[in-house]
Amino acid sequence: MTDIDKNNIEGIIQVLENMINERIPIHLGCHLLSAMYHSGNELVWYDFVEYYGNLSDIPLPMEYESWNKEALKIKLKKLDENKTEVLNMATELLNEIKGS
């Protein structure tokens, strides 16, 4: 395994663990994983690209204050509706990568 391959794997693991431990929101994690997928990383599942496409209109936490409260509530509901599925998928991929 080359250093580049090892760094790619470590990057994926870091994003997955950050999502699972809720250090980053799932839509940010899907965005990061989608970028890795489009950069040719074959370990990342296309499902994360699809979820990013569905969740890309949701603001990041640092943007919440600039949003209308009702509009934000609708966006966050959409995020919450997808959370379990994305986290389950992230856990499954993490286990696959780590060989569990």
Order of alpha helices (4+ residues) and beta strands (2+ residues): alpha-alpha-alpha-alpha
